[in-house]
Amino acid sequence: MGERRVHIVDDDPMIRKSVAFMLATEDIETTQHDCAEAFLVALPDLPEGCLLLDLRLGETSGLELQRQLHEMGRQMPVVVMTGHGDVPTAVAAMKEGAVDYIQKPFTKTQVITALQQACNRMVEETRSDTERENARRLLKQLSPREHQVVAGLAHGKPNKNIAFDLGISPRTVEIHRANAMKKLEVRTLPDLLHVAFLAGIMDE
């Protein structure tokens, strides 16, 4: 499960102890926090992991803690714990970015499954962010004309239309396209378009 580490935030010591024991049997490390404020104080020194968050806390609710994490720019996969009457709040938590919610009382299988999904989401998003950043880096290496050619290809234009738009010959478009593919480290048009789309060329 990713880093196999879960941060538990719940004001019920029995819940914290029970969940920590469940996760320990799966070799998953945990940290325990009795309120949102205590978690935020510890946060700068906490390693990466998933957040298992009770919605009904003390002064600061689980939902408010999620919002504060967003404002701080801290992204971590969240699974919320809720009672049967708190489902609407749990749905609101998912709108704030929680991956899943589990209702108390829950089984070991339920909590492990939910946390696994959350950690998988973290890995996928990290990979996507890395790919996007790499695509942007590659795109910056293009000359202005190469960038224009790639943009034309991304909009589905054939070489001759791009040539007309830019006032150059189709042969020159082919040369710029070949140079762009080399700089973008791709060999096929679909791969070139994949990099261009990841870099956000359609948003320019």
C-alpha positions, 0 to 999 in steps of 0.5 A: 500500500504505497508507503504503507503508512496511515495517519489516523485522526479520531477523537475516540481513543478506542477507535484509534487503538483498534484501527492501529491494531488492524493495520499493524497486522498488515505491516502498515505503520500508523500515527495517531492524532486525537484532533485536527489541531494535533494533526496539523501541529504534527504535519510538518514532520509527518512522512507521506501516507494516507489519512484516515479521518473521522468526520466528527471531531472536536473544535475542527471537523474532519471536513474543515481539516480537509479544507485547511489541507487544500489551502496549505497545498498539502495533497494526501489521499483521504478516507473518511470514517462516519456514522450512519447518520453522517452519509451526506457529510461523507459525500461532501467530504468526497467532493472535497477530495476524499477517495472513499468513506467507511461507516462505523463499525467497519471490518478490517477488510473494509478499511484495508480496501478503502486505504488501498484504493486511496494510496493507489490514487496517490501513486497514479496522481503522482505519476501523472503530475510527473508526466505532465511536468516532463512534457512541459519541460520537453515542449519548452525546448522547441523553437517558436516555429516548431511549437507552432507546427506542433500546435497545428498538429494538435489541432488536427491540421495536415501539413499543407494547412499548417504550411498555409497558415504559417506562410511556409512550404509543406517541406519546411513543415516536415522539417520542423515536425521532424526536429520537434519529434526529436526534441520531444523524444518521440517517434510517432505522431500519436506519441507527439500528440500525447506529449503536446496534450500533457503539456497543455498545448490545447490550453494556450 
